[in-house]
Amino acid sequence: MSNVKEKKIKLLMIGIMPPPFGGVRVSFRQLSMDLANSPAIELHLVDLTCHKSLVQKWVFYVVTWTKVFFQLRDVHVVSFQAPYRKYVATFGPFLFLMAKFWKKPIVLRQFAGDCHIIFRKYPRVLQWIQRKTILNADLSFYQTKYQIEFFEPLVTNPVKWFPTNRKIPVVQKQRWRNTAQKFVFLGWVMEDKGVRVLIDAFKLIEADVSVDIYGHDRMNINSLIKNEKNIEYKGVIDNKLIYQTLIQYDALILPTHWRGEGYPGAIIEAFSVGLPVIATSLPGIKELVKQGETGLLIDPKNVESLQAAVISLNRNAELYQHMIHAVQKEKHWLSSEYWADEFESEISKLLTHRQNT
C-alpha cells in the first residue's frame, strides 16, 4: 500500500442512519458528518437501514454485502458501527473475513451498555467465533469503560474508549433561575425509560415544579397524565430543534432502567447546553454523571428517590448553582469534533503501523 500520509485515507463506514432518530443512528451520522469534513479522509458510507418486509430485507442485505465485498478492494480501512445484537453479532464475522480476504484493517465501534451481557448469552461456540473474528478487530471502540474491562482480556488487539458525543451547539442557555423549576424528559416514552416512575413522582410533588415529556410515545402517555397540571406530553422534537428546546428548561430528568443503557444521548445533549441532570445510577450513567457535581443519581424504579432529587434541585439554590458551573467544565470531552479527530488519529496510526510491519 502506498504511504497513506501522502494522500487521503479511504475509509468505508458501515452502520445505520436515521430516521428514526435514536442514539446509535444519531451517533453514527454525527461521526460520518465530522469525518466527511476532514481534508484527510475520503469517506464511503454504507447504510444498513432497511424498512421492508423480511424477504425484502434479506434481498437488501445480500445485495448490500455483495457491494461491500467489492468496495473493500478500493479502500484503506473499514469500520463497522452498528448495534451488537442485530448487526455486529450477525454480520460481523462475515465482514471480518471479507476484510481479511482483501488484507484491509477493520475497526469496530460498539454502542449501548449491554454488549457484554448479550455476549454472555450466546453459546460458547458462537462466543468463540465472535472472539476470533469481529470482536478481535484490528481496533475496537466501546462506549463505556466497564465494557472495555470486560472485552479487553478476551481479544488480542487494542480496545479503546469512544463515548457518546454531540456537536457542541452555538445556542447555550443564558438566563438561569436560582433553583430548578422546569424539568424536561427527552427520549423514548416507554416503561424502560422510567416514564411511569417520572409521572408517579411528579404526582406526589407539591412544590411549584413541572416536567415536559418529549419523544416517541409507546405507552399512550396522555391517558396516564390526564388532569395532571404539572406534567405535559409535548410530542416528538424535530432533531434540528433539540438544543433550542432544551435551553427553555432548568434540568433534564432521565429515570431510565433500560438494560442496554450506555451513555444516553439525552444527557450529552443536556450537558452540551449546560443543563444539570437527574438520572438513574446505572453503570454507564455513573461513568457519565458526577454525583452532586453535574447531576443527581437516583435508584432505578424508585419514585421516592426521584421525588427527593427534584425537590433538592428546586429548594437548594447552592447545590443547583454549583451544578450549573460544574457542567460547564465537562463540555470539552463531549465534542463530536474532538472525538472525530481522535478516531481519525487512531485509524491513521493503525494504517501507519501496518505499513511499517
PyMOL commands that set and color helices and strands:
alter all, ss='L'
color gray80, all
select helices_A, chain A and resi 4-6+23-36+54-74+84-101+115-121+124-132+134-136+145-154+191-193+195-204+221-224+239-246+265-272+283-288+303-315+317-328+331-333+336-356
alter helices_A, ss='H'
color red, helices_A
select strands_A, chain A and resi 9-15+41-47+77-81+106-109+139-142+159-161+182-186+210-214+231-235+251-254+277-280+295-298
alter strands_A, ss='S'
color yellow, strands_A
deselect
rebuild
show_as cartoon
